[in-house]
Amino acid sequence: MKNFISNIGYFFKEARRICRTNKLSNVFTFLGTTLVLLLLALAVAGWSVSSRLVFMLEREAEVSAFFHNSISQSEAQALAGQIATFDGVLDASVIDEAEAFNRMEDILADEAGVLELFDENPFEAYIEIRIKPQKVSQIVEKLNNLPQIESVRDNKDILDQLSSLTNALSAIGYLVVIAVGITTIIIISHMIRQGIYNNREQINTLRLLGAPGSFIGLPFVLVGMLITISAGMLALGIALLLILYSYGRIGSTLSFIPLPVKSELMLIVTTVLVSVSVLLGILGSVFGLSSITKKSSPSS
Amino acid sequence: MIELKEVSLEYQNGTLALKDINLHIGQGELVYIAGPSGSGKTSLLKLLMGMENPTAGTVTVLGKSLTNAKPRKISRIRRKIGPVFQDLKLIPGRSAMENVLMGVRFLNFSWAKKNENALIAIERVGLAHKAYSMVENLSLGELQRVALARAIAREPKIIIADEPTANLDHDNAVNIFNILSSLKNQNITVIVATHATHLFDPKENFTLIRMDQGSISIEKRFCSNGERDIDTQMHQRSIRVERRGDV
């Protein structure tokens, strides 16, 4: 450890020298990594926005269960309580005839006058059940098995599509993260290997002098980390500017899209990009270094 | 300190570089290895550095077997050796001082001691005035002295030098030999492969290993009092005992 600390200055100096000797290659690596990480930042931002959208839609996912007329108000309340305990049910509440009428009036708005054509309230009381869309089939099946339930209106097609959308968005998100991870690791490890190749004579001399692999490899790890983290910072800066710009545009033209809070989104993107940059920098460098640390012939 | 038992080395192309070598070198010994080109001098040194694996026999350096040793173990042993390579292996684009420091940075010395050792070693080889010159600007003789300084600064138990005076003029070569022979007074084992047998100091105690076609033909030890002290451990074919003047 003492040896490591006394050599810190040397490691950074070596890292700077390696950067200089492979300047063009490192510039391209930096730009390539920046673009890949920018892609990741945009994917994370898009994922966050779409997750928010899905969350909002999921909150609206509900089925309506109509019960027999013979059931009293208190029995209906007890039934709603029972339904609320089903797996996948967020909450269940009784909507009486008057409430159902009022809601329809709200929905129809200017057209609500049509309701005056009825002599009496045409709506029936029902139980409004907010659910997780993924569980709609199981919940509907359970509701149909309840003797007090006369019919169920489930909007299953819409809820199934919502569920598919959620799964697709998650899958795309994971794919993007994996693709970005692999691409960055390949770029960084290739750059490290290039650096090792360019400095092979020095590395061979150090080996012959008995230098441990960690001493030889650390400057290369530093270069990989510095380039990845710098690229991550640049990508982050561009991504944050794009988010600020997009919020200004979407907020005024597509105001119906339920965007997450701007500061929260920026924090998510920052956290993901910083941690991914550091992690990928280390992983890329370690993979690249395998050519130094792997078992070699005695002459090297 | 160094022990070779029945050691043979055959390269992949079929060249038999060393044949059934038996050798013992003690601590603080000064050993010269002489012989024509291709006689196996460099191969023997490579074995001692763990740069080659013997195809038969065992090589023990500083009490540790180098035969089929793992790279990590070889590295640990190399840290106790001060090598002067035939092709010097100095790192371009750096000063003499940086090159010397490169040999000690990873050793278990304090930061101050690393710098102090490097400076002392540079001074010892007479290059204090060029310590911060880039190696590209140094003459061949100076480069050879930088390589020797790098070996000395490591405070090694063994110095292994392969043709350290090749391409040097007489004065520079004598200077290098004087430095090398003075190291044994610090209890450092010094092994030098060389063609320059005419530069040996007759007043010094040393062991001479003559090599010929991969075999050790004569091993002799000279004493400073002028009397012959002939090592009776002789090997292989031509066993010759020579007077000091025959060297």
Contacts between the chains, C-beta under 8 A, distances in Angstrom:
chain1	res1	chain2	res2	distance
A	2	B	110	7.5
A	3	B	106	6.8
A	3	B	107	7.9
A	3	B	108	6.2
A	6	B	110	7.1
A	6	B	111	4.0
A	6	B	114	7.5
A	7	B	105	5.8
A	7	B	106	7.4
A	10	B	105	6.0
A	17	B	93	7.8
A	201	B	89	7.7
A	201	B	91	7.8
A	202	B	91	5.1
A	204	B	89	7.7
A	205	B	89	4.4
A	205	B	90	8.0
A	205	B	91	6.3
A	205	B	102	7.8
A	206	B	102	7.2
A	206	B	106	7.9
A	207	B	75	7.4
A	208	B	49	6.9
A	208	B	51	7.0
A	208	B	78	6.7
A	208	B	83	6.4
A	208	B	85	7.3
A	208	B	89	6.8
A	209	B	78	6.4
A	209	B	79	7.7
A	209	B	83	7.0
A	209	B	102	7.5
A	209	B	103	5.3
A	209	B	106	8.0
A	209	B	150	7.9
A	209	B	154	7.8
A	210	B	74	8.0
A	210	B	75	4.7
A	210	B	76	7.0
A	210	B	77	7.3
A	210	B	78	3.1
A	210	B	79	3.7
A	210	B	80	7.8
A	210	B	81	7.3
A	210	B	106	7.5
A	211	B	75	7.2
A	211	B	105	7.8
A	211	B	106	4.6
A	212	B	72	7.9
A	212	B	75	6.0
A	212	B	106	6.1
A	215	B	105	7.2
A	215	B	106	4.3
A	295	B	71	6.4
A	296	B	71	6.3
A	298	B	50	5.7
A	298	B	51	5.9
A	298	B	52	6.0
A	298	B	53	5.1
A	298	B	71	7.6
A	298	B	74	6.6
A	299	B	46	7.4
A	299	B	51	4.7
A	299	B	52	6.4
